[in-house]
Amino acid sequence: MTDERANLDLLGRMVRGFNDHDLDAIMSLFTDDCVFVAPRGPEPWGRRFEGQAAVREGLGARFSTIPDVHYGEGSHFVAGDRGVSEWTLTGTTTDGVRLEVRGCDLWTFQGDKVAVKNSFWKIVE
């Protein structure tokens, strides 16, 4: 049986890692065979990154394209080996575009780590 309290703590550490822009801390929370599904990309589901190196590259792009990215107004819940985080992403892209979007992550846990991070953003028009 999964430890839901431990997984909630893991999600809190994940958000802190993102807000600290600490890619090493973030990646330490993922399994070796992890998957990150980005909200944007060439496919209907976005872009899929598989394995530590690819996920690191995909997540690292967030910091290089939105250098001041911050996740606020967050909340999390966990049910078994799945979890959800809701947040508001703010920041300014390297092109000077100011972002403020509501989004969520759907998480799959494996043991005491994250196996899958599937991200969704609202489209602001």
C-alpha positions as CSV (number, residue, x, y, z in Angstrom):
1,M,0.0,0.0,0.0
2,T,1.3,3.5,-0.8
3,D,2.0,6.1,1.8
4,E,-0.2,9.0,0.8
5,R,1.2,11.3,3.4
6,A,4.8,10.6,2.1
7,N,3.6,11.3,-1.4
8,L,2.0,14.6,-0.4
9,D,5.4,15.5,1.2
10,L,7.1,14.5,-2.0
11,L,4.9,16.9,-4.0
12,G,5.7,19.7,-1.6
13,R,9.4,19.0,-2.1
14,M,8.9,19.0,-5.9
15,V,7.3,22.4,-5.9
16,R,10.1,23.8,-3.7
17,G,12.6,22.4,-6.2
18,F,10.8,24.1,-9.1
19,N,10.5,27.4,-7.3
20,D,14.2,27.2,-6.3
21,H,15.1,26.3,-9.9
22,D,17.0,23.3,-8.5
23,L,17.0,20.7,-11.2
24,D,19.2,18.3,-9.2
25,A,16.7,18.3,-6.3
26,I,13.8,17.9,-8.8
27,M,15.4,15.0,-10.6
28,S,16.2,13.2,-7.3
29,L,12.5,12.8,-6.8
30,F,12.0,10.9,-10.1
31,T,12.5,7.2,-10.9
32,D,15.3,6.2,-13.3
33,D,12.7,5.3,-16.0
34,C,10.5,8.4,-15.4
35,V,8.3,10.1,-17.9
36,F,7.4,13.8,-18.3
37,V,4.5,14.7,-20.7
38,A,4.8,18.5,-21.4
39,P,1.7,20.5,-22.1
40,R,2.9,21.7,-25.5
41,G,4.4,19.8,-28.4
42,P,3.8,18.3,-31.8
43,E,1.3,15.7,-30.6
44,P,-2.3,16.0,-29.2
45,W,-0.8,15.1,-25.7
46,G,2.1,17.6,-26.0
47,R,5.7,16.3,-26.0
48,R,6.8,13.1,-24.1
49,F,10.2,12.8,-22.5
50,E,11.3,9.4,-21.2
51,G,14.2,8.5,-18.8
52,Q,16.2,10.7,-16.5
53,A,18.3,12.4,-19.1
54,A,15.3,13.3,-21.4
55,V,13.1,14.4,-18.5
56,R,15.9,16.6,-17.1
57,E,16.2,18.2,-20.5
58,G,12.5,18.8,-20.8
59,L,12.1,20.2,-17.3
60,G,15.3,22.3,-17.6
61,A,13.9,24.0,-20.7
62,R,11.2,25.5,-18.4
63,F,14.0,27.4,-16.5
64,S,15.8,28.5,-19.7
65,T,12.7,29.7,-21.5
66,I,11.0,31.2,-18.4
67,P,14.0,32.2,-16.2
68,D,11.8,33.6,-13.4
69,V,9.2,30.9,-13.4
70,H,7.3,30.4,-10.2
71,Y,4.5,28.0,-9.1
72,G,2.1,29.6,-6.7
73,E,-1.4,29.1,-5.3
74,G,-0.7,25.4,-5.2
75,S,-2.7,22.6,-3.8
76,H,-2.2,18.8,-3.9
77,F,-4.1,15.6,-3.3
78,V,-3.0,12.0,-3.4
79,A,-5.1,8.8,-3.8
80,G,-3.2,5.6,-3.8
81,D,-0.3,5.8,-6.3
82,R,-1.7,8.8,-8.1
83,G,-1.7,12.5,-7.3
84,V,-2.8,15.9,-8.6
85,S,-1.2,19.3,-8.1
86,E,-3.0,22.5,-9.1
87,W,-1.0,25.8,-9.4
88,T,-0.7,29.1,-11.1
89,L,2.5,29.5,-13.1
90,T,3.9,33.0,-13.4
91,G,7.0,34.3,-15.2
92,T,8.3,36.1,-18.2
93,T,9.7,34.3,-21.2
94,T,13.0,35.1,-22.7
95,D,11.0,36.8,-25.5
96,G,9.5,39.2,-22.9
97,V,6.0,37.7,-22.8
98,R,4.5,37.8,-19.3
99,L,2.7,34.5,-18.3
100,E,0.1,33.8,-15.7
101,V,-1.6,30.5,-16.3
102,R,-3.5,28.0,-14.2
103,G,-2.5,24.4,-14.6
104,C,-2.2,21.0,-13.1
105,D,0.0,18.0,-12.9
106,L,-1.2,14.5,-12.8
107,W,1.4,12.3,-11.0
108,T,2.0,8.6,-10.9
109,F,4.1,7.4,-7.9
110,Q,6.3,4.3,-7.9
111,G,7.7,3.5,-4.5
112,D,8.9,6.7,-2.9
113,K,9.5,8.6,-6.2
114,V,7.6,10.0,-9.2
115,A,7.3,7.8,-12.2
116,V,5.1,10.1,-14.4
117,K,4.5,13.9,-14.4
118,N,1.7,14.8,-16.9
119,S,1.3,18.6,-17.2
120,F,-1.7,20.6,-18.4
121,W,-2.0,24.4,-18.8
122,K,-5.0,26.6,-19.5
123,I,-4.7,28.4,-22.8
124,V,-4.9,32.2,-22.3
125,E,-6.2,34.2,-25.2
